[in-house]
C-alpha cells in the first residue's frame, strides 16, 4: 500500500463506527417489503394446513389399485374443489373428482392426474357426468401432505435479513401479519461546487450540470434509504454550513456530500471541517484522510450537529465508487442488514483483496471473474474500475474517470494495491452493479 495512505479496511471501520442500527418499528407485512427484520420469524401455522391434491384428477385409495399397474374401474362418488370441505370421504372401489389445492377426502391417499385416466381432461365450468373412471396406479401419489412445505414453528426468516417479495409470500402463508423491522434510514445528499448548475438550469461559462447529486441520491434509494437532496452548493463555507444545517433536521440519519474534500484552494468541505472555535458551527469528530484507492483517494468523516457525515470526492466515478465502498455499508448498518448491524464480518479483514464482505455479508453481489483483456492498475492503491461483460470475462468499460464508462459498466472490478498489471485470464474480484 502507498506510504501515508489509510487502508480501505480502516476507513470502512471508521465509517461504521459513526453509525448504528436504527430503532425498531412495527409494520404490516404487506408494507414491509425492502425493510430489514429486527427479529427471527417462525411459521404460525403449517403450510399447507391440510393434506391436499397436487394435481387435478381423482382422489383414490391405493389399496384399490393393483401394484402391477393394471387398470381398474372405480365408481365416482363426488367432487372436491379448492376452497371447499373435504367431503364425506371414499370407501373401497370409489374415487372422487378433485382439483389442485383441494383437501384430500378422508380415506384417500393418492391422486391420479386426470390426463392419465379414461376421462382425459376436465372441462372448465362443466358439471360432472362420469359415473365411473378407469385408471391405474402412478409412480407418485400427487398429494401434498400437511406441513410438507412449512411446519408450524419452523424458522422462516432471520433477524438482519431483508423482507423480499418471496419472504412476504412465505410469511403470509404461514400466518404472519405484522413484523418488527428497522426504521428506513433518511439520507441527505449535498453536492458542492461553484461550477455546478441544477439539472435543467442554463449553463454559463465554465459551468456543468450537477450529476453527483442525482446519482448519489439514486444510489442511496437503491441501497434502501429515503433521500432528501440539497444543492448544488457553491464553494462558500457559509453556504455549505447552511445546507448542512438544513440537512441535519427532520430526523436525518446520514449526510453524504460530494466534492470539496481534496487539496484545492476552493475545497469548501475541507475548510468547514478544519474550522475550530465559534467558526466550527456544528462540526465534530472531523477526520480527513487520503485513502489508498483509485479513484476516490480524498475522503472525510465527521458529525454535523450530531448527524454522521460522509464527505466523498467530487470526481463522479470516485464519488460513486466511494458510495459503494463506504456509504452503502453505513446505510446497511443503519438498516440493520446482516453482519453490518454488528460490525465488520471476519472475512473483511483483508478488504483490499476482497471488499465484498464490507457491503455484502452474504456475498450475493460479489463474484470472481476472469479478465478478458489486460489493463494497468496504480501501485499501492485499490483500483475500483468500471468493467463490462464480454465473452470470456470482463474488460474496462472505458476510462476509469468517465461517467460514460460507469453507465456502461456491469460491475466494479476491485484490483488489490499490490497488483500493477492485470493480465488476460487473471481472476479479479467484482461488485455487481446489474
Number of C-alpha atoms within 10 A of each C-alpha: 17 16 7 10 16 18 22 23 21 13 20 21 18 14 20 25 13 18 21 19 20 18 15 18 13 14 17 12 20 14 12 20 16 17 25 28 27 25 16 14 18 19 21 18 18 19 21 19 19 17 22 26 30 22 20 21 26 28 35 31 20 18 12 17 19 12 11 8 12 10 15 14 17 19 17 21 17 19 19 23 18 14 10 11 12 19 15 12 17 20 15 14 16 21 30 25 23 29 25 20 21 22 28 31 24 15 15 22 19 23 30 27 24 20 13 16 17 15 14 12 13 15 8 6 6 7 9 12 7 12 11 16 21 14 23 20 23 16 8 9 18 20 22 22 18 16 16 14 13 21 19 15 13 15 13 15 18 16 17 24 22 22 22 14 13 10 16 18 13 18 23 16 18 24 15 18 13 15 24 21 27 24 21 21 25 21 26 27 28 26 29 29 23 14 17 23 20 17 14 8 11 10 14 10 6 8 13 17 16 21 16 25 24 17 14 26 22 15 18 25 14 11 18 20 26 17 20 15 18 19 19 26 23 19 21 17 20 14 15 22 21 13 19 24 14 13 25 23 12 8 11 18 24 27 25 24 29 28 26 26 27 22 10 9 10 17 19 26 26 23 16 22 25 14 15 11 6 7 13 15 17 18 22 19 14 17 16 18 18 18 24 27 29 25 24 25 22 26 25 23 22 22 20 23 16 15 22 25 30 25 28 30 29 22 18 24 26 26 25 25 24 25 24 21 20 24 29 21 28 30 29 28 26 26 32 29 25 22 20 25 22 14 18 20 17 11 13 19 16 14 19 22 16 21 25 24 22 30 30 20 20 13 13 12 15 20 17 14 17 19 24 21 16 14 13 12 19 19 18 19 26 30 26 26 28 31 27 22 17 12 7 13 19 27 22 24 21 18 14 19 16 15 18 14 19 25 14 15 23 19 25 24 26 23 28 25 21 16 15 16 14 18 15 16 15 15 17 20 21 26 26 16 16 7
